[in-house]
Amino acid sequence: MPRQVHFYDQPERFVAGTVGQPGARAFFLQASARGRITSVLLEKAQVAALAERVEQVLDEALRRSDGEADIPTTAPADLIDTAPLDLPLEQEFRVGTMALAWDSVEECLVVEAQAVVEGEEEATAEEEADYYDEADEEHGPDMLRVRLSGAMARVFAKRALDLVAAGRKPCPFCNLPLDPEGHLCPRANGYRR
C-alpha cells in the first residue's frame, strides 16, 4: 500500500490537544487548513519532547542568524490558541518517529511525524540511514508533515508545554502523579496519601 503523506504548508491551525481526564488522557497532534483536518495519536512524553525540541531549534536558528530570522523569542499573545481540538476527531495513525528541521531559506520549521511501523525490529541509526537513502518516497509509513512560521511554531510549543504541565499534580514526597483518590506512595512504604 502506498504511503500517505498529510502535508500542510502554513496551516490555519497546528496544535497538540487531549481527550479525556488527567491520568487517562489521549494526546493528539492536529493540523487543519481549508476544511481539511488531520489528527494523529501520540504519547504525552512525545508531546513534551517535541515541544522542548521545537523551542531549542527555534532558539538555535535565531542565534545562528544573529537575530535576523523572523522568529519571535516568545509566543505572540495574539496568536495563542486555547480552543479544543477540532471535531470530528478521527485518528489517522499512532506516531512512532518524529523529526524537526529549520528551513533557513524559507524561514520555517518543518515537523514530521511518522506512523509506528508494526512488526519490524528496531534498526540501528546506520541501517536507518541506508534504508532512507535507498527508499522510494512512495513507500514507507504514513506521515504528517507540517511547515510552520517561527511565530506559529512558538505558539505550538507553548500550548504543548502547557498541556503537558496541566496533568495530574505530583506527589510532594515521591514526585509520582497523584490520582484523585490518592496513590500508593513508595516513599511512605505503600501507605496511601
KAPEGI-V485338 format. One record per backbone hydrogen bond with DSSP energy under -1.0 kcal/mol. NH is the residue of the N-H (numbers start at 0). CO is the residue of the C=O. Records with the same first field share a line. If there is no record, write none. Layout:
BEGIN
NH=CO  CO
END
This chain:
BEGIN
2=137
5=142
7=144
9=146
11=31
12=31
14=29
16=27
18=25
23=20
25=18
27=16
28=39
29=14
30=37
31=12
32=35
35=32
37=30
39=28
40=92
41=26
46=42
47=43
48=44
49=45
50=46
51=47
52=48
53=49
54=50
55=51
56=52
57=53
58=54
59=55
60=56
61=57
62=58
63=59
64=60
65=62
66=61
67=64
70=68
78=75
89=87
91=38
94=40
95=113
98=111
100=109
102=107
106=102
107=102
108=147
109=100
110=145
111=98
112=143
113=96
114=141
115=93
127=123
128=124
129=125
130=126
131=127
132=128
133=129
134=130
138=135
142=3
143=112
144=5
145=110
146=7
147=108
152=148
153=149
154=150
155=151
156=152
157=153
158=154
159=155
160=156
161=157
162=158
163=159
164=160
165=161
166=163
170=175
174=170
177=168
181=178
184=190
187=184
188=185
189=184
190=187
192=182
END
